[in-house]
């Protein structure tokens, strides 16, 4: 019985995780420093060193091609130390560094070489650096050990901390006093941060405080007590310069994320639900997703700050308010009574044209059928009330022209996409 069980377990299909990345080069810093000093200028900067390092780790496919050419296996293959693959990378590196490319050579090295030979010299240096970093599909005995995979960046991810952008207290009475960290260690919240298109877990959120006036400073707002008759009303100032916005109890997002929400809603007419579904399918993980409420928060919080910055004001509202109350009160301040400031007192030939009951007939022109003919001036519109036509700029003014009454039409096009069929609404304002 035991033998049959062993045979049965042996025949079961085995499941193993496929390796998709290789670890970041892990060598002692002293060894790495020695490699840099022996190959490059003694005055090379940290920025140039990091550019060289990441140029290698980001181009593993090129390294595979380069090292395979260095290890010929078949007739007609020639071993080349500075292959055209690595030389191309060296030229791109020199172009990237610009005036700092001189630090790629040791003192006095390469001054008498042509541009082509200098590129080959840099290619050989990059080859030596890649070998020392184990960024090669071959071992020390030139045995093939496997194709290089993309290099993981997890080991060098920076630590993110959400904290106030203000360095000092901004109230007039405190005279630019420095802020103190106000959150006790046990109460510091750890949240998820969406930065760009990536999730960062366990990001601490710190709050600053002025010891003199007790104004609190967060990454996206400031909070203070306003002396009202008979009470002190907490007020919140929404910072236009905020880099991160709070989207939920344990979710924050940067302005790139929130602006992408606004752009999607305006460009694609996407709803909050549709965009949250798109985001979760494209960038979400099994453990982290965004909800419709998060997307709506991002839309309101970013648009509020964008419009306030355009108006050169900081929105100040009572604290706390829910998102609906924030929207209503912000509209009272920024809404301009429903008038879009950019469109106020605006008229042009594109949005206001003389009314025509029927469009100009264009015969024997297939383009006119689909509405792309350049000779078709005005589309068929609904009936509009009569109004006196305004003279066109540059047109001669005569008594006869002033006696002619024309109907004018102002057309506003409202496009919307409903999840399912595509719907376009054309509303003619008379």
C-alpha positions in Angstrom: 0.0 0.0 0.0 2.8 2.4 0.9 4.5 1.7 -2.4 1.4 2.4 -4.4 0.9 5.7 -2.5 4.5 6.7 -3.3 4.0 5.9 -7.0 0.7 7.9 -7.0 2.4 11.0 -5.4 5.3 10.7 -7.9 2.9 10.8 -10.9 1.1 13.9 -9.6 1.9 17.1 -11.7 4.2 19.4 -10.0 3.6 23.1 -9.8 6.5 25.5 -9.5 6.6 29.3 -9.7 8.3 30.6 -12.8 11.1 33.0 -12.1 10.4 36.3 -13.8 13.1 38.6 -12.2 16.6 38.3 -11.0 17.7 40.0 -7.8 19.5 43.4 -7.8 23.3 43.1 -7.9 24.4 42.4 -4.3 28.1 43.0 -3.9 29.9 44.9 -1.1 30.1 48.6 -1.6 33.9 48.5 -1.1 34.2 46.2 -4.1 31.8 48.3 -6.2 33.8 51.4 -5.3 37.0 49.8 -6.3 35.6 48.8 -9.7 34.4 52.4 -10.3 37.8 53.9 -9.3 39.8 51.5 -11.5 37.7 52.2 -14.6 36.5 55.8 -14.5 37.7 59.2 -13.5 38.6 60.0 -9.9 36.2 63.0 -10.2 33.2 61.0 -11.3 30.0 62.1 -9.6 27.5 60.0 -7.8 24.8 60.9 -10.4 27.1 59.6 -13.2 27.8 56.4 -11.3 24.1 55.7 -10.7 23.4 56.5 -14.4 26.0 53.9 -15.4 24.6 51.3 -13.0 21.0 51.7 -13.9 21.9 51.7 -17.6 23.1 48.2 -17.2 20.3 46.9 -15.0 17.7 48.3 -17.3 19.1 46.7 -20.5 19.4 43.0 -19.7 18.3 42.0 -23.2 21.2 43.9 -24.7 23.6 42.3 -22.2 22.2 38.9 -23.3 23.0 39.7 -26.9 26.4 41.1 -26.0 27.7 38.2 -23.9 26.3 35.6 -26.3 28.4 37.1 -29.1 31.4 36.9 -26.8 30.9 33.1 -26.5 30.9 31.7 -30.0 29.4 28.2 -30.4 29.0 27.6 -34.1 31.1 28.0 -37.2 31.2 31.6 -38.4 30.7 33.1 -35.0 33.5 35.4 -33.9 34.3 36.4 -30.4 34.3 40.2 -30.0 35.3 42.0 -26.8 33.5 45.3 -27.6 30.5 44.2 -29.5 28.3 46.5 -31.5 25.6 45.9 -28.9 27.7 47.3 -26.0 29.2 50.0 -28.2 25.7 51.3 -29.0 24.9 51.4 -25.3 28.2 53.3 -24.7 27.2 55.9 -27.3 23.8 56.3 -25.8 25.4 56.7 -22.3 27.7 59.4 -23.6 24.9 61.3 -25.2 22.9 61.0 -21.9 25.7 62.4 -19.8 26.5 65.3 -22.2 29.2 67.5 -20.8 29.8 65.0 -18.0 30.9 62.2 -20.4 34.5 63.1 -19.7 34.2 61.3 -16.3 33.9 58.0 -18.2 37.6 58.1 -18.8 40.5 57.9 -16.3 42.7 61.0 -16.1 44.4 61.5 -19.5 42.8 58.4 -21.0 41.2 58.5 -24.4 42.3 62.1 -25.3 44.1 60.9 -28.5 41.4 58.5 -29.6 38.8 59.0 -32.2 35.1 59.2 -31.2 34.6 55.6 -32.4 37.5 54.3 -30.4 36.4 56.2 -27.3 33.0 54.5 -27.6 34.6 51.1 -27.8 36.8 52.0 -24.8 33.6 52.8 -22.8 32.0 49.6 -24.1 34.9 47.6 -22.6 34.5 49.4 -19.3 30.8 48.6 -19.2 31.6 45.0 -20.0 34.0 44.7 -17.1 31.4 46.4 -14.8 28.6 44.0 -15.9 30.8 41.0 -15.3 31.8 42.1 -11.8 28.1 42.8 -11.0 27.2 39.2 -12.2 25.0 40.7 -14.9 26.0 38.0 -17.4 24.4 34.7 -18.5 27.7 33.0 -18.1 29.7 31.9 -15.0 33.4 32.4 -14.3 34.2 29.3 -16.3 32.3 30.6 -19.4 29.5 28.1 -18.9 26.0 29.2 -19.8 23.8 29.4 -16.7 20.7 30.9 -18.1 19.3 34.0 -19.8 19.4 37.2 -17.8 15.9 38.2 -16.5 14.7 41.8 -15.7 16.5 43.1 -12.6 14.2 43.5 -9.6 14.0 47.0 -8.1 12.5 45.9 -4.8 15.8 45.9 -2.9 16.4 49.6 -3.7 12.8 51.0 -3.3 12.9 54.3 -1.4 10.9 54.9 1.9 7.9 57.1 1.4 6.6 59.3 4.2 3.6 61.6 3.9 4.2 64.8 5.8 3.4 68.6 5.6 5.1 70.6 2.9 5.2 73.7 5.1 8.5 74.2 7.0 7.2 76.8 9.4 3.9 78.1 10.8 2.2 80.5 8.4 0.1 82.5 10.9 1.1 86.2 11.3 1.5 86.0 15.1 3.9 83.1 15.1 6.6 84.7 13.0 7.6 81.6 11.0 8.0 79.3 14.0 9.2 75.8 13.3 6.7 73.0 13.4 6.9 69.9 15.7 5.8 66.4 14.8 2.5 66.1 16.6 1.5 62.4 16.2 2.6 60.0 18.9 4.5 56.9 17.7 1.7 54.5 18.6 -0.9 56.7 16.7 1.0 57.2 13.4 -1.3 55.7 10.7 0.2 53.4 8.1 -1.6 53.8 4.8 -1.4 52.7 1.2 -0.1 55.4 -1.2 -0.8 55.5 -4.9 2.2 57.2 -6.5 2.0 57.3 -10.3 0.7 53.9 -11.1 2.1 51.9 -8.2 0.9 51.0 -4.8 3.2 51.6 -1.8 2.1 49.8 1.4 2.7 50.9 5.1 3.5 54.5 4.4 3.5 56.6 7.6 1.4 59.8 7.7 2.9 62.5 9.9 1.2 65.7 11.1 2.9 68.9 12.2 1.8 71.4 14.8 2.7 74.9 15.9 3.2 74.9 19.7 2.2 78.6 19.9 -1.1 78.8 18.0 -1.9 75.0 17.9 -2.5 75.1 14.1 -2.1 71.6 12.7 -0.4 71.0 9.4 -1.1 67.9 7.2 0.1 67.0 3.8 -3.1 68.2 2.1 -4.7 70.7 4.5 -4.2 73.0 7.5 -6.6 73.1 10.5 -7.0 75.9 13.0 -9.7 77.2 15.4 -11.6 80.2 14.2 -13.0 82.5 16.9 -16.7 82.7 16.2 -19.3 84.5 18.4 -19.8 82.2 21.4 -17.7 79.3 20.0 -14.5 78.3 18.4 -15.2 76.8 15.0 -12.5 74.4 13.5 -11.6 75.5 10.0 -9.8 73.6 7.3 -7.7 75.2 4.6 -7.4 73.0 1.4 -3.8 73.5 0.2 -3.5 74.1 -3.5 0.2 73.0 -3.4 -0.5 69.6 -1.8 1.5 66.7 -3.4 -0.7 64.0 -1.9 -4.4 63.9 -1.3 -6.3 61.8 1.2 -8.8 59.6 -0.7 -10.0 57.3 2.1 -9.4 56.1 5.6 -6.2 54.3 4.7 -5.6 55.4 1.1 -3.7 58.4 -0.3 -2.8 59.3 -3.8 -0.4 61.7 -5.5 -1.5 64.5 -7.8 -0.6 62.5 -10.9 -3.2 59.9 -9.9 -5.9 62.5 -9.2 -5.2 64.5 -12.3 -5.4 61.3 -14.4 -8.9 60.8 -12.9 -10.0 64.3 -14.0 -8.5 63.8 -17.5 -10.3 60.5 -17.9 -13.6 61.9 -16.9 -13.3 64.9 -19.2 -11.6 63.2 -22.2 -13.5 59.9 -22.1 -16.6 61.0 -20.1 -15.9 58.1 -17.8 -17.9 57.8 -14.6 -16.3 57.2 -11.2 -17.4 53.6 -11.3 -16.1 53.0 -14.8 -12.7 54.5 -14.0 -12.3 52.5 -10.8 -13.0 49.4 -12.8 -10.4 50.4 -15.4 -7.9 51.1 -12.7 -8.4 47.9 -10.8 -8.1 45.8 -14.0 -5.0 47.6 -15.2 -3.0 48.4 -12.1 -4.8 46.8 -9.2 -3.6 43.8 -7.2 -5.3 41.0 -5.3 -4.9 42.9 -2.0 -5.3 46.5 -3.1 -8.1 48.0 -5.3 -9.7 51.4 -5.5 -13.5 52.0 -5.1 -15.8 54.4 -6.8 -15.8 56.5 -3.6 -12.0 56.8 -3.9 -12.2 58.0 -7.5 -14.9 60.5 -6.6 -12.8 61.8 -3.8 -9.8 62.2 -6.1 -11.9 64.1 -8.6 -13.4 66.5 -6.1 -10.2 67.1 -4.1 -8.0 67.8 -7.2 -10.6 69.8 -9.2 -11.3 71.9 -6.1 -7.6 72.8 -5.7 -7.0 73.3 -9.4 -9.8 75.8 -9.7 -8.8 77.5 -6.5 -5.2 77.9 -7.7 -6.5 79.4 -10.9 -8.5 81.9 -8.9 -5.5 82.5 -6.6 -7.3 81.7 -3.4 -7.2 79.0 -0.8 -10.5 77.3 0.0 -11.4 77.6 3.7 -14.3 75.6 5.0 -15.7 74.3 8.3 -14.1 71.1 9.6 -15.2 68.4 9.4 -17.4 68.1 6.3 -18.4 65.1 4.2 -17.6 65.1 0.5 -21.1 66.3 -0.5 -20.9 69.3 1.8 -17.4 70.1 0.6 -18.7 70.0 -3.0 -21.7 72.3 -2.2 -19.7 74.9 -0.2 -16.8 74.9 -2.7 -19.2 75.6 -5.5 -20.6 78.6 -3.6 -17.1 80.0 -3.5 -15.7 78.9 -6.9 -18.8 78.4 -8.9 -19.1 82.0 -10.3 -22.9 81.5 -10.1 -22.8 78.7 -12.7 -20.8 80.8 -15.3 -17.6 79.3 -16.7 -15.1 82.2 -16.4 -13.3 81.3 -19.6 -16.7 81.4 -21.5 -18.1 84.6 -20.0 -18.8 87.2 -22.6 -17.3 84.9 -25.3 -18.5 84.6 -28.9 -16.8 83.3 -32.0 -17.6 81.9 -35.4 -17.3 78.4 -34.2 -19.9 78.5 -31.5 -22.3 81.2 -32.9 -23.4 81.2 -36.5 -26.2 82.6 -38.6 -29.2 80.2 -38.6 -30.1 78.2 -41.7 -33.2 76.2 -42.0 -31.5 73.6 -44.2 -27.9 73.0 -45.0 -26.4 74.1 -48.2 -26.9 71.4 -50.8 -23.7 69.9 -52.2 -24.5 67.6 -55.2 -22.4 64.7 -56.4 -20.1 64.9 -53.4 -19.9 61.6 -51.3 -18.0 63.4 -48.5 -21.0 65.6 -47.8 -23.0 62.5 -46.9 -20.8 61.7 -44.0 -20.4 65.3 -42.9 -16.7 65.8 -43.6 -17.0 68.0 -46.7 -15.2 71.3 -46.5 -17.9 73.1 -48.4 -20.6 72.2 -45.9 -20.8 75.3 -43.7 -23.6 74.9 -41.2 -25.3 71.7 -40.0 -29.1 71.3 -39.8 -30.2 72.8 -36.5 -33.5 73.2 -34.7 -35.6 76.3 -35.0 -34.4 79.3 -33.0 -36.0 82.6 -32.3 -35.2 85.6 -34.5 -32.5 88.0 -33.5 -30.9 90.8 -35.3 -27.7 89.7 -37.0 -24.5 91.3 -36.0 -22.2 92.6 -38.8 -19.2 90.4 -39.4 -15.8 91.9 -38.7 -14.4 93.6 -41.8 -17.7 93.5 -43.8 -19.0 96.7 -45.3 -21.9 98.3 -43.3 -24.8 99.7 -45.3 -28.4 100.7 -44.6 -29.6 97.6 -46.6 -27.4 95.3 -44.4 -28.8 96.8 -41.2 -32.4 96.1 -42.4 -31.8 92.4 -42.8 -32.9 90.3 -39.9 -31.2 86.9 -39.3 -31.7 84.2 -36.8 -28.6 83.3 -34.7 -28.0 80.0 -33.2 -25.8 79.1 -30.3 -25.1 75.4 -30.1 -23.6 73.5 -27.1 -22.5 69.9 -27.8 -22.8 67.6 -24.8 -21.1 64.2 -25.3 -21.5 61.4 -22.8 -20.6 57.7 -22.7 -22.8 55.3 -20.8 -21.3 51.9 -20.0 -22.9 49.9 -22.8 -23.9 51.8 -25.8 -22.3 55.1 -26.8 -24.7 58.1 -26.5 -24.3 61.6 -27.9 -26.6 64.4 -26.9 -26.9 67.6 -29.0 -28.6 70.3 -27.1 -29.5 73.5 -28.9 -29.8 76.5 -26.6 -32.1 79.1 -28.2 
